[in-house]
């Protein structure tokens, strides 16, 4: 049984590595993120939950896109973590979800799906070779494997990276061009956060908090259903929030609740803890940054598009529109062009005036 737990943990680690590269692309250090994984492992053991935390594309893209620079991004993740930890500790998550309602919540998540897909398209424009191959292979693999996201992300990143390396090896591009295409590894160190508190940080924190409220409910619940176990979303929110704050305080990125394959292991709690411990080791010994030197950041483009356009958007849009079409539609559109918090406010206003 331990071997099965270990294999499930390793599979989820492999699934998370490309999203670790995405985190690195936005300036989040991988080494300090290891501290967040350790917090998650401790929290999972203490509370006996089956839902682990790991790199989550939605939160990484949201924090990375909203922050104007690396320090703002770190502050956004830090303060979001503090607020989420408080919400979890006070048991406020479920009442918050009840207040927002399914139409607005699903509308916001659908809007996030559009944001993810748009980010993938932008990456394709930045690097047509890596991004284009990633996009084509991700869509192909997703449908050929009957919608398996693990195969989708691993194969699309691997294929696009190999093609990119081969094309550059036989092209006339200069060494300077190749250096510029790799990721910035200068933040692979523990460095205390320099606090900044401005309008953009406040607004972005509210947006990321809104996103994480929906994500924690959705992903933790799915993981729990796979494991056949009840989950306490408030406790998961507590340790994921603390993990975010610890990680970002030292220069790392967000680590959130995910839909985890460890839930299918014989002992899902042990498998989840093993996954986070293995990921901690991988980040501490700096395997991923070494690999990142040869992996174009746009290799994740296809996965982001598939995740946003084919996974997150359709289900959430359908559910939201079936509840209250006008409210969900406004929440979706406003979220996609601004952020989830503004989308939530817009949805609440429409709900108030329509009396839905």
C-alpha positions in Angstrom: 0.0 0.0 0.0 2.9 2.4 0.7 4.2 1.9 -2.8 0.8 2.8 -4.3 0.7 5.9 -2.0 4.3 6.8 -3.2 3.5 6.3 -6.9 0.4 8.5 -6.7 2.5 11.2 -4.9 5.2 11.1 -7.6 2.6 11.4 -10.3 1.1 14.6 -8.7 4.6 16.0 -8.3 5.3 15.5 -12.0 2.0 17.1 -12.8 3.0 20.2 -10.7 6.5 20.8 -12.1 5.4 22.6 -15.3 3.2 24.9 -13.2 6.2 25.5 -11.0 7.9 26.8 -14.1 4.9 29.1 -14.7 5.4 30.4 -11.1 9.0 31.0 -11.9 8.1 32.9 -15.0 6.2 35.4 -12.9 9.2 36.0 -10.7 8.2 33.8 -7.8 11.2 31.9 -6.3 10.9 28.1 -6.2 13.3 27.6 -3.3 11.3 29.7 -0.8 8.1 28.1 -2.1 9.4 24.9 -0.5 8.5 26.5 2.9 4.9 26.7 1.8 4.8 23.0 0.9 6.2 22.1 4.3 3.4 24.1 6.0 0.9 22.3 3.8 2.3 18.9 4.8 2.1 19.8 8.5 -1.5 21.2 8.1 -2.6 18.1 6.3 -1.3 15.8 9.1 -2.6 18.0 11.9 -6.1 18.3 10.5 -6.3 14.9 8.9 -7.5 16.2 5.6 -7.2 14.4 2.2 -6.7 17.6 0.2 -3.0 18.7 -0.3 -1.8 22.0 -1.7 0.5 22.6 -4.7 1.1 24.9 -7.6 -2.2 26.0 -9.0 -2.2 27.7 -12.5 -5.2 29.9 -11.8 -3.8 31.6 -8.7 -0.3 31.9 -10.2 -1.7 33.6 -13.4 -4.0 35.8 -11.3 -1.3 37.0 -8.9 1.3 37.3 -11.7 -1.0 39.3 -14.0 -2.4 41.7 -11.3 1.0 42.6 -9.7 2.8 45.4 -11.6 6.2 44.0 -10.4 7.6 41.1 -8.4 7.3 42.8 -5.1 3.7 43.7 -5.6 3.0 40.1 -6.6 4.6 38.8 -3.4 2.6 41.3 -1.3 -0.6 40.2 -3.1 0.0 36.6 -2.3 1.1 37.3 1.3 -1.9 39.4 2.3 -4.3 37.0 0.5 -2.8 34.2 2.5 -3.4 36.1 5.8 -7.0 36.9 4.9 -7.7 33.3 3.8 -6.1 31.9 6.9 -8.4 34.2 9.0 -11.5 33.1 7.0 -10.6 29.5 7.5 -9.8 29.9 11.2 -13.1 31.6 11.9 -15.1 29.1 9.7 -16.4 31.8 7.4 -15.9 30.1 4.0 -19.2 28.3 3.7 -21.2 31.4 4.8 -19.3 33.5 2.3 -20.1 31.0 -0.5 -23.8 31.0 0.6 -23.9 34.8 0.4 -22.3 35.0 -3.1 -24.5 32.2 -4.5 -23.8 29.7 -7.2 -24.6 31.9 -10.2 -22.0 34.5 -9.2 -19.4 32.0 -8.0 -19.6 29.9 -11.2 -19.7 33.0 -13.3 -16.5 34.2 -11.7 -14.8 30.9 -12.2 -15.9 30.9 -15.9 -14.4 34.4 -16.2 -11.1 33.0 -14.8 -11.2 30.3 -17.4 -11.3 33.0 -20.1 -8.3 34.7 -18.4 -6.3 31.5 -18.4 -7.1 30.8 -22.1 -6.1 34.3 -23.0 -2.8 34.0 -21.2 -2.1 30.9 -23.2 -2.8 32.7 -26.4 -0.6 35.6 -25.4 2.2 33.2 -24.7 1.8 31.7 -28.2 2.3 35.1 -29.7 5.4 35.7 -27.6 7.1 32.5 -28.8 5.4 31.0 -31.9 7.5 27.9 -31.9 7.3 26.8 -28.3 3.8 28.2 -27.7 2.3 27.0 -31.0 3.6 23.4 -30.5 2.5 23.5 -26.9 -1.0 24.6 -27.9 -1.4 22.0 -30.7 0.0 19.1 -28.7 -2.1 20.0 -25.6 -5.4 20.1 -27.4 -4.5 16.9 -29.3 -3.4 15.0 -26.2 -6.4 16.2 -24.1 -8.9 14.7 -26.5 -6.9 11.6 -27.3 -6.5 10.7 -23.6 -10.2 11.2 -22.8 -9.6 14.6 -21.1 -6.6 13.6 -18.9 -5.0 16.8 -17.7 -1.9 15.1 -16.3 -0.9 13.7 -19.7 -1.9 16.9 -21.3 0.4 19.1 -19.3 3.4 16.7 -19.2 3.4 15.8 -22.9 2.7 19.3 -24.2 5.5 20.8 -22.1 7.9 18.0 -23.1 7.1 18.1 -26.8 7.2 21.9 -27.1 10.5 22.0 -25.2 12.2 19.4 -27.4 11.0 21.1 -30.6 12.1 24.5 -29.4 15.6 23.2 -28.4 16.0 21.4 -31.8 14.8 24.4 -33.8 17.2 26.8 -31.9 20.1 24.4 -32.2 19.9 24.5 -36.0 18.9 28.1 -36.4 21.0 31.2 -36.8 19.8 32.7 -33.5 22.5 34.2 -31.3 23.4 33.1 -27.9 21.9 36.3 -26.6 18.5 35.2 -28.0 18.7 31.8 -26.4 19.6 33.4 -23.0 16.7 35.7 -23.2 14.3 32.9 -23.8 15.1 31.2 -20.6 13.6 31.9 -17.2 15.0 34.3 -14.5 16.6 32.3 -11.8 17.9 35.3 -9.8 15.2 34.9 -7.1 16.2 31.4 -6.0 17.0 32.5 -2.4 15.2 33.3 0.9 14.7 37.0 1.1 12.3 38.8 3.5 9.3 40.5 2.0 9.4 44.3 1.5 6.0 45.4 2.3 4.0 47.7 0.0 0.4 48.6 0.4 -1.2 50.6 -2.4 -4.4 50.6 -4.3 -3.4 48.0 -6.8 -2.3 45.6 -4.0 -5.6 46.1 -2.2 -7.7 45.5 -5.2 -5.6 42.5 -6.3 -5.8 40.9 -2.9 -9.6 41.2 -3.0 -9.5 39.6 -6.4 -7.3 36.7 -5.4 -9.2 36.1 -2.2 -12.4 35.9 -4.3 -10.8 33.4 -6.7 -9.4 31.3 -3.9 -12.7 31.1 -2.0 -14.3 29.5 -5.1 -11.2 27.4 -5.9 -10.9 26.0 -2.4 -14.5 24.9 -2.3 -14.4 23.3 -5.8 -11.0 21.6 -5.8 -11.1 20.4 -2.2 -14.6 19.0 -2.7 -13.6 17.1 -5.8 -10.5 15.7 -4.2 -12.6 14.6 -1.2 -15.1 12.9 -3.5 -12.3 11.0 -5.2 -11.0 9.8 -1.8 -14.5 9.0 -0.6 -13.9 11.2 2.4 -15.5 14.3 3.9 -13.4 17.5 3.7 -13.4 20.5 6.0 -12.9 23.3 3.6 -12.3 25.9 6.3 -9.3 23.8 7.7 -7.9 23.4 4.2 -8.3 27.2 3.7 -6.5 27.8 7.0 -3.3 25.8 6.2 -3.2 26.8 2.5 -3.5 30.5 3.6 -0.7 30.1 6.1 1.4 28.3 3.4 0.8 31.2 1.0 1.9 33.8 3.6 5.1 31.8 4.6 6.0 31.1 1.0 5.6 34.7 -0.3 7.2 36.3 2.8 10.5 34.7 1.7 10.0 35.3 -2.0 7.9 32.2 -3.1 4.7 31.8 -5.0 1.1 30.8 -4.1 0.3 27.1 -3.2 -3.3 26.3 -3.2 -5.8 23.4 -3.0 -5.8 21.3 -6.2 -7.6 18.3 -7.6 -5.1 15.8 -6.5 -4.5 12.2 -7.8 -3.3 11.4 -4.3 -6.9 11.1 -3.3 -7.1 7.9 -5.3 -4.3 6.3 -3.2 -5.0 3.6 -0.6 -4.1 6.1 2.1 -4.9 9.6 0.6 -3.6 11.6 3.6 -0.2 9.8 3.6 0.1 10.1 -0.1 -0.7 13.8 -0.1 1.9 14.4 2.6 4.4 12.4 0.7 3.7 14.5 -2.4 4.3 17.8 -0.6 7.5 16.4 1.1 8.8 15.2 -2.3 8.0 18.6 -3.9 9.8 20.3 -1.0 12.9 18.2 -1.6 12.8 18.8 -5.4 12.6 22.6 -4.8 15.3 22.6 -2.1 17.9 20.7 -4.2 17.0 22.9 -7.1 16.2 20.3 -9.7 13.4 22.3 -11.3 15.4 25.6 -11.7 18.2 23.6 -13.5 15.6 22.1 -15.8 14.1 25.5 -16.3 17.2 26.8 -18.0 16.3 24.7 -21.0 12.5 25.0 -20.9 10.8 28.0 -22.6 8.2 29.6 -20.3 5.7 29.4 -23.2 5.8 25.6 -23.1 2.9 25.9 -20.6 0.7 27.9 -23.0 -1.2 24.8 -24.3 -2.1 23.6 -20.9 -3.3 27.0 -19.8 -5.5 27.2 -22.9 -7.0 23.7 -22.4 -7.5 24.3 -18.6 -9.2 27.6 -19.2 -11.2 27.1 -22.4 -12.0 23.4 -22.2 -12.1 22.6 -18.5 -12.8 25.6 -16.2 -15.0 27.7 -18.5 -17.6 25.3 -20.0 -18.7 23.6 -16.7 -18.8 26.8 -14.7 -20.5 28.8 -17.4 -23.2 26.1 -17.9 -23.8 25.8 -14.1 -23.9 29.6 -13.6 -26.2 30.3 -16.5 -28.6 27.6 -15.5 -28.9 29.3 -12.1 -29.4 32.9 -13.2 -28.3 33.7 -16.8 -28.1 37.5 -16.5 -26.2 37.5 -13.1 -23.8 34.7 -14.2 -23.2 36.3 -17.6 -22.3 39.7 -16.1 -20.0 38.1 -13.5 -18.3 36.1 -16.2 -17.7 38.9 -18.6 -16.6 41.5 -16.0 -14.3 38.9 -14.4 -12.7 38.1 -17.7 -11.8 41.7 -18.4 -11.0 42.8 -14.9 -10.7 40.4 -12.0 -12.9 38.1 -9.8 -13.6 40.6 -7.1 -14.9 43.2 -9.6 -16.8 40.4 -11.3 -18.4 39.5 -7.9 -19.4 43.1 -7.2 -20.9 43.4 -10.7 -22.9 40.1 -10.2 -24.2 41.2 -6.8 -25.4 44.6 -8.2 -27.2 42.8 -11.1 -28.7 40.3 -8.6 -29.9 43.2 -6.4 -31.6 45.1 -9.2 -33.1 42.0 -10.9 -34.3 40.5 -7.6 -32.9 37.0 -8.5 
